């Protein structure tokens, strides 16, 4: 990656990427998406098609604060554990997440996302 005035010009994550990948079926991935976000935009993405992605991106800002952002199929979404914002401090995200995952009602979820 080429550096110019403290700016890294390369593909995303080229600075020092760390990835954790999980594979599952589309139905479970859709359920995971709903547990991460109650954003109405997520409802429009469901059911998730094959090759869908959910990304939790952790980045440092200019003040060295670690932040988290959520993306479903490359669209930024509001995260439940970020007080329904698209980004928040990772510490706030972790604190909220430690209180439990907000799992949607699976009976209702399965009816609304069935193919």
C-alpha positions in Angstrom: 0.0 0.0 0.0 1.3 3.4 -0.9 1.4 6.1 1.8 0.9 9.7 1.0 0.4 12.3 3.7 -0.7 9.7 6.3 -3.3 8.3 3.9 -3.2 4.7 2.9 -4.2 4.1 -0.7 -5.2 0.5 -1.2 -8.1 -1.9 -1.0 -10.1 -1.9 2.2 -8.4 -3.7 5.0 -5.0 -3.6 3.4 -3.4 -1.8 6.3 -3.6 -4.8 8.7 -6.7 -6.8 8.1 -8.1 -9.4 10.5 -11.1 -11.4 9.3 -13.3 -13.9 11.1 -15.5 -15.8 8.6 -18.5 -18.1 9.3 -20.5 -20.0 6.7 -24.2 -20.8 7.2 -27.4 -21.2 5.3 -29.5 -18.2 4.1 -32.2 -18.7 6.7 -29.9 -18.6 9.6 -28.0 -15.7 8.2 -31.3 -13.8 7.8 -32.1 -14.6 11.5 -28.6 -13.3 12.5 -29.3 -10.1 10.5 -32.5 -9.5 12.4 -30.8 -10.1 15.7 -28.2 -7.5 14.8 -30.6 -4.8 13.5 -34.2 -3.8 13.8 -33.7 -1.3 11.0 -36.6 -1.3 8.6 -34.1 -1.4 5.8 -33.0 -4.9 6.9 -36.6 -6.1 6.5 -36.4 -5.0 2.8 -33.3 -7.2 2.4 -34.9 -10.3 3.7 -34.9 -13.1 3.0 -31.2 -12.9 2.3 -30.1 -14.5 -1.0 -27.2 -16.9 -1.4 -23.7 -15.3 -1.1 -25.0 -12.6 1.3 -22.7 -11.0 3.7 -22.9 -9.5 7.2 -19.9 -7.4 8.2 -19.1 -5.9 11.6 -16.3 -3.5 10.8 -14.1 -2.2 13.6 -12.1 0.9 12.8 -10.0 3.5 14.7 -11.0 7.1 14.3 -8.7 10.2 14.4 -8.8 10.1 18.2 -7.9 6.4 18.4 -11.4 5.4 19.5 -12.4 2.0 18.3 -15.7 2.1 16.5 -18.0 -0.5 15.1 -20.2 -0.3 11.9 -22.6 -2.9 10.5 -23.2 -3.8 6.9 -25.6 -6.2 5.4 -24.9 -6.9 1.7 -22.8 -3.8 1.6 -25.5 -1.5 3.0 -24.9 0.3 6.3 -27.5 -0.6 8.8 -28.4 0.6 12.3 -27.3 -1.8 14.9 -29.4 -2.7 17.9 -26.3 -2.7 20.1 -25.3 0.7 18.9 -28.5 2.3 20.2 -29.9 1.9 16.7 -27.2 4.0 15.1 -25.1 3.0 12.2 -21.8 3.5 14.2 -20.8 3.6 17.8 -17.9 3.1 20.1 -16.9 -0.5 20.3 -17.0 -0.4 24.1 -20.7 0.7 24.0 -21.4 -2.1 21.5 -19.7 -4.6 23.7 -21.5 -3.4 26.8 -24.9 -3.7 25.1 -24.0 -7.0 23.6 -23.0 -8.4 27.0 -26.5 -7.9 28.2 -27.8 -10.5 25.7 -28.5 -10.9 22.1 -31.9 -9.6 20.9 -33.2 -12.7 19.1 -36.4 -12.0 17.1 -39.5 -14.2 17.6 -38.6 -17.1 15.4 -42.2 -18.1 14.7 -43.0 -14.7 13.3 -39.7 -14.4 11.6 -40.1 -17.8 9.8 -43.6 -16.8 8.5 -42.4 -13.5 7.1 -39.3 -14.7 5.4 -40.5 -18.0 4.0 -39.9 -18.5 0.3 
